């Protein structure tokens, strides 16, 4: 709904303006999950309580992870009258124009905007120096690499974190929960539930709930002593501890621990531990700029060759191949790009 520039609102009715700073390869799911609750609230109360704009350093189309181009405003124009700025991340964590994004984020901080992130956008906030002294979160798949790069920051496993004027979100539909929380603060829980019901979102999660991805997805169903053993492994990736010590710590013999792992995880404790370390290595390869040798050392291997041998055994390719392939932006044919461009233009007109 377009709003005239000279429209005057009462203080309580003034629309809050959200700026979404788009990064190449951003998650379209995260972005849509953040915007749709705002749009729905406007429709339910029949006035524009929230407005939003897409921004980028140069005001050009930014391609989302699945190749869909999104038109943006140049950031200076977008920031005028803004209340919130969210940087929207995705798969690609190394940007050619990162310095310009960091400048924009720091400028938003100087303007005292409320600043947030979706998915891997948290990394840009950290690199801009905007998370010191704040709690934050990031998508579970990127968390290990984030903690490796920023060991002094308090990065939790929550689905989202709101700490004063910093809002960070793990991405996906967790962005909807965060926006529903903001709606609840301004319009009450009943109105937030009404919005959630429009999306068949039956349970609005709060910021105290943890992400449930990766290995965490099946840990909840494992016996307590197996979970405790895995927790020890996860906390001792860089300096692995012997399996007999793990068995002793959880109150089992090595034989009992092996039987329980084979029964519930389908692997021996040794193999499970090795896969856990190599999977951590894969996360660091994709979501950090650490060299292969430093990734190997961070995962408890004494050499890059030892790490590479196990990496290829588990993933079927060398670490260098994985980094190159998994970081490569999606390639779209001219026909696909033209089709996506026409869709975007029609959507903008509507």
C-alpha positions as CSV (number, residue, x, y, z in Angstrom):
1,X,0.0,0.0,0.0
2,X,1.8,3.2,-1.1
3,X,2.0,6.0,1.5
4,X,2.4,9.7,0.4
5,X,5.6,11.2,1.6
6,X,3.8,14.1,3.3
7,X,1.3,12.0,5.2
8,X,1.1,12.8,8.9
9,X,0.5,10.1,11.5
10,X,-0.2,10.2,15.2
11,X,2.8,9.0,17.2
12,X,1.0,5.6,18.0
13,X,-0.1,5.2,14.4
14,X,3.2,6.1,12.6
15,X,4.3,3.1,10.6
16,X,7.5,1.5,11.7
17,X,9.9,1.2,8.8
18,X,12.0,-2.0,8.2
19,X,14.9,-2.0,5.9
20,X,16.1,-5.3,4.6
21,X,19.7,-5.1,3.5
22,X,20.0,-7.9,0.9
23,X,23.1,-10.0,0.4
24,X,23.9,-12.1,-2.7
25,X,22.5,-15.6,-2.2
26,X,20.2,-14.5,0.7
27,X,17.6,-17.0,1.9
28,X,14.2,-16.2,0.4
29,X,12.5,-18.3,3.0
30,X,14.0,-16.2,5.8
31,X,13.1,-12.9,4.1
32,X,9.5,-14.0,3.3
33,X,9.1,-15.3,6.9
34,X,10.1,-11.8,8.2
35,X,7.9,-9.8,5.8
36,X,4.7,-11.8,5.6
37,X,3.7,-11.3,9.3
38,X,4.1,-7.5,8.8
39,X,2.0,-7.5,5.6
40,X,-0.7,-9.6,7.3
41,X,-0.9,-7.4,10.3
42,X,-1.4,-4.4,8.1
43,X,-4.3,-6.2,6.3
44,X,-5.9,-7.3,9.6
45,X,-5.9,-3.8,11.1
46,X,-6.6,-2.1,7.8
47,X,-3.8,0.4,8.0
48,X,0.0,0.4,7.3
49,X,1.5,-0.2,10.8
50,X,4.6,-1.5,9.1
51,X,6.5,-0.6,5.9
52,X,9.5,-2.2,4.4
53,X,12.1,-1.6,1.8
54,X,14.8,-3.7,0.2
55,X,18.3,-2.1,0.1
56,X,21.7,-2.8,-1.2
57,X,25.0,-0.8,-1.5
58,X,24.4,0.2,-5.2
59,X,20.6,-0.2,-5.5
60,X,20.8,-3.0,-8.0
61,X,18.9,-6.3,-8.2
62,X,20.2,-8.9,-5.7
63,X,19.8,-12.5,-6.5
64,X,18.4,-14.8,-3.8
65,X,19.7,-18.3,-3.2
66,X,17.4,-19.9,-5.8
67,X,18.2,-17.4,-8.5
68,X,15.3,-15.0,-8.0
69,X,16.4,-11.3,-8.5
70,X,15.0,-8.8,-6.0
71,X,15.0,-5.1,-6.9
72,X,16.5,-2.8,-4.2
73,X,17.0,0.8,-3.3
74,X,20.4,2.4,-2.9
75,X,21.0,2.3,0.9
76,X,21.1,6.1,1.5
77,X,17.6,6.5,0.1
78,X,16.4,3.4,1.9
79,X,17.6,4.4,5.4
80,X,15.7,7.7,5.5
81,X,13.0,7.4,8.2
82,X,14.0,3.8,9.1
83,X,13.4,2.2,12.5
84,X,14.9,-1.2,11.9
85,X,17.7,-2.5,9.6
86,X,18.0,-6.2,9.0
87,X,20.9,-7.7,7.0
88,X,19.6,-10.8,5.2
89,X,22.2,-13.6,4.7
90,X,22.3,-16.9,3.1
91,X,24.7,-19.6,1.9
92,X,27.5,-17.3,0.7
93,X,29.5,-15.8,3.6
94,X,32.4,-14.2,1.7
95,X,31.4,-11.1,-0.3
96,X,33.4,-9.2,-2.8
97,X,31.8,-6.0,-1.6
98,X,31.8,-6.8,2.1
99,X,33.5,-3.5,3.1
100,X,30.5,-1.6,1.7
101,X,28.0,-3.7,3.7
102,X,30.0,-3.1,6.8
103,X,30.0,0.6,6.2
104,X,26.2,0.6,5.9
105,X,25.8,-1.4,9.1
106,X,28.1,0.9,11.0
107,X,26.2,4.0,9.6
108,X,23.0,2.4,10.8
109,X,24.6,2.0,14.2
110,X,25.6,5.6,14.3
111,X,22.0,6.6,13.5
112,X,20.9,4.5,16.4
113,X,18.6,2.2,14.4
114,X,17.6,-1.1,15.8
115,X,19.8,-3.5,14.0
116,X,19.2,-7.2,13.2
117,X,20.1,-10.1,11.0
118,X,18.5,-13.1,9.4
119,X,20.4,-16.4,9.0
120,X,24.1,-15.9,8.3
121,X,23.7,-12.1,8.3
122,X,24.8,-12.3,12.0
123,X,28.4,-12.7,10.7
124,X,28.3,-9.3,9.0
125,X,27.0,-7.7,12.2
126,X,29.9,-9.2,14.1
127,X,32.4,-8.1,11.5
128,X,31.0,-4.6,11.7
129,X,31.7,-4.7,15.5
130,X,28.0,-4.3,16.3
131,X,27.6,-7.4,18.6
132,X,30.2,-6.8,21.3
133,X,28.4,-7.1,24.6
134,X,25.3,-8.5,23.1
135,X,23.8,-12.0,22.9
136,X,23.3,-13.2,19.4
137,X,22.5,-16.3,17.4
138,X,23.0,-17.7,13.9
139,X,21.8,-20.7,11.9
140,X,23.0,-23.9,13.6
141,X,25.0,-25.0,10.5
142,X,27.1,-21.8,10.7
143,X,27.5,-21.7,14.5
144,X,30.8,-23.6,14.7
145,X,32.5,-21.4,12.2
146,X,31.1,-18.3,13.8
147,X,32.3,-19.2,17.2
148,X,35.7,-20.0,15.7
149,X,35.9,-16.5,14.2
150,X,34.4,-14.7,17.1
151,X,35.2,-16.6,20.3
152,X,34.5,-13.6,22.5
153,X,30.9,-13.1,21.4
154,X,28.0,-14.8,23.2
155,X,26.5,-16.8,20.4
156,X,23.6,-19.0,21.7
157,X,21.7,-21.8,20.0
158,X,18.4,-20.0,20.3
159,X,16.1,-19.6,17.3
160,X,16.4,-15.8,17.8
161,X,17.8,-13.4,20.3
162,X,16.6,-9.9,21.2
163,X,19.1,-8.1,23.3
164,X,18.2,-4.4,23.6
165,X,18.6,-2.9,20.1
166,X,20.1,-6.0,18.5
167,X,17.8,-8.7,17.0
168,X,19.5,-11.7,15.5
169,X,17.6,-14.7,14.0
170,X,18.7,-18.2,12.9
171,X,16.7,-17.9,9.7
172,X,14.0,-19.9,8.1
173,X,10.6,-19.7,9.8
174,X,12.2,-18.6,13.0
175,X,12.1,-15.1,11.4
176,X,8.3,-15.4,11.6
177,X,8.4,-16.1,15.3
178,X,10.6,-13.1,15.9
179,X,8.3,-10.8,13.9
180,X,5.3,-12.2,15.7
181,X,7.0,-11.3,19.0
182,X,7.5,-7.7,17.8
183,X,3.9,-7.6,16.7
184,X,2.9,-8.9,20.2
185,X,4.9,-6.2,21.9
186,X,3.1,-3.4,19.9
187,X,-0.4,-4.8,19.4
188,X,-0.8,-7.6,22.0
189,X,-0.7,-11.4,22.0
190,X,-4.2,-11.8,20.6
191,X,-3.3,-9.8,17.5
192,X,-0.1,-11.8,17.1
193,X,-2.0,-15.0,17.4
194,X,-4.4,-13.8,14.7
195,X,-1.5,-13.2,12.4
196,X,0.0,-16.5,13.2
197,X,-3.3,-18.3,12.4
198,X,-3.3,-16.8,8.9
199,X,-0.2,-18.9,8.2
200,X,-1.3,-22.1,10.1
201,X,1.5,-21.3,12.6
202,X,-0.1,-22.9,15.6
203,X,2.7,-22.4,18.1
204,X,4.5,-19.1,18.4
205,X,8.0,-19.9,19.7
206,X,9.7,-17.5,22.0
207,X,13.4,-16.5,22.2
208,X,14.1,-19.1,24.9
209,X,13.6,-22.0,22.4
210,X,16.6,-23.7,20.9
211,X,17.2,-24.5,17.3
212,X,16.6,-28.1,16.5
213,X,18.8,-29.0,13.5
214,X,21.7,-31.2,12.5
215,X,22.6,-33.8,15.0
216,X,20.3,-32.2,17.6
217,X,17.4,-33.5,15.5
218,X,17.8,-37.0,16.7
219,X,19.6,-36.5,20.1
220,X,16.4,-36.0,21.9
221,X,15.3,-39.5,21.1
222,X,18.6,-41.2,22.3
223,X,19.1,-42.7,25.8
224,X,20.4,-40.3,28.4
225,X,23.9,-41.8,28.7
226,X,24.4,-41.8,24.9
227,X,23.3,-38.2,24.8
228,X,25.8,-37.4,27.6
229,X,28.6,-39.2,25.6
230,X,27.8,-37.2,22.5
231,X,27.7,-34.0,24.5
232,X,31.3,-34.7,25.7
233,X,32.4,-35.4,22.1
234,X,30.8,-32.1,20.9
235,X,32.6,-30.2,23.6
236,X,36.0,-31.8,22.8
237,X,36.3,-31.5,19.1
238,X,39.6,-29.6,19.0
239,X,41.2,-31.8,21.6
240,X,39.5,-35.2,21.3
241,X,39.3,-37.4,24.4
242,X,39.7,-41.2,24.3
243,X,36.5,-43.2,24.2
244,X,37.4,-45.1,27.4
245,X,37.5,-41.8,29.2
246,X,34.1,-40.9,27.8
247,X,32.7,-44.3,28.9
248,X,34.0,-43.7,32.4
249,X,32.5,-40.2,32.5
250,X,29.0,-41.4,31.6
251,X,29.2,-44.4,34.0
252,X,29.5,-47.2,31.4
253,X,32.1,-49.7,30.4
254,X,33.6,-49.3,26.9
255,X,31.7,-52.5,25.8
256,X,28.4,-51.2,27.1
257,X,28.9,-47.8,25.4
258,X,29.7,-49.5,22.1
259,X,26.6,-51.7,22.3
260,X,24.4,-48.7,23.0
261,X,25.9,-46.6,20.2
262,X,25.5,-49.4,17.7
263,X,21.9,-50.0,18.8
264,X,20.8,-46.3,18.8
265,X,23.2,-44.5,16.4
266,X,24.2,-47.4,14.1
267,X,27.9,-46.6,14.6
268,X,30.6,-47.3,17.1
269,X,31.5,-44.5,19.4
270,X,34.9,-44.1,17.7
271,X,33.2,-43.8,14.2
272,X,30.5,-41.5,15.5
273,X,33.2,-39.2,17.1
274,X,35.2,-39.2,13.9
275,X,32.1,-38.3,11.8
276,X,31.2,-35.5,14.2
277,X,34.7,-34.0,13.9
278,X,34.7,-34.3,10.1
279,X,31.2,-32.7,9.9
280,X,32.4,-29.9,12.0
281,X,35.3,-29.5,9.6
282,X,32.9,-29.3,6.7
283,X,31.0,-26.4,8.4
284,X,34.3,-24.6,8.9
285,X,35.3,-25.1,5.3
286,X,32.0,-23.7,4.0
287,X,31.3,-20.9,6.5
288,X,34.8,-19.7,7.4
289,X,37.9,-18.6,5.6
290,X,40.2,-20.8,7.6
291,X,42.9,-22.7,5.7
292,X,42.5,-26.5,5.4
293,X,45.3,-27.1,7.8
294,X,43.7,-24.7,10.4
295,X,40.3,-26.4,9.9
296,X,42.0,-29.8,10.5
297,X,43.7,-28.6,13.7
298,X,40.4,-27.1,14.9
299,X,38.8,-30.5,14.5
300,X,41.5,-32.4,16.4
301,X,43.6,-33.7,13.4
302,X,47.3,-33.5,13.6
303,X,47.7,-32.9,9.8
304,X,45.8,-31.7,6.8
305,X,46.5,-35.1,5.1
306,X,44.9,-37.1,8.0
307,X,41.9,-34.8,7.9
308,X,41.6,-35.0,4.1
309,X,41.7,-38.8,4.2
310,X,38.8,-39.0,6.6
311,X,37.0,-36.2,4.8
312,X,37.1,-38.0,1.5
313,X,36.1,-41.3,3.1
314,X,32.9,-39.7,4.6
315,X,32.0,-37.1,1.9
316,X,33.5,-38.7,-1.2
317,X,35.6,-35.7,-2.1
318,X,38.6,-33.7,-0.9
319,X,38.2,-30.7,1.5
320,X,39.3,-28.3,-1.3
321,X,36.7,-29.7,-3.7
322,X,34.0,-29.3,-1.1
323,X,34.9,-25.7,-0.3
324,X,34.9,-24.8,-4.0
325,X,31.7,-26.6,-4.9
326,X,29.6,-25.7,-1.9
327,X,30.6,-22.0,-2.1
328,X,30.0,-21.7,-5.8
329,X,26.9,-19.4,-6.4
330,X,24.0,-21.0,-8.3
331,X,24.4,-20.9,-12.1
332,X,21.2,-20.0,-14.1
333,X,20.7,-20.1,-17.8
334,X,19.9,-16.8,-19.6
335,X,16.3,-18.2,-20.1
336,X,15.9,-18.8,-16.3
337,X,17.3,-15.4,-15.4
338,X,15.0,-13.7,-17.9
339,X,12.0,-15.6,-16.6
340,X,12.9,-14.7,-13.0
341,X,13.4,-11.0,-14.0
342,X,10.0,-10.8,-15.7
343,X,8.3,-12.3,-12.6
344,X,10.1,-9.7,-10.4
345,X,9.0,-6.8,-12.6
346,X,5.4,-8.0,-12.6
347,X,5.5,-8.3,-8.8
348,X,6.9,-4.8,-8.4
349,X,4.1,-3.4,-10.5
350,X,1.5,-5.1,-8.4
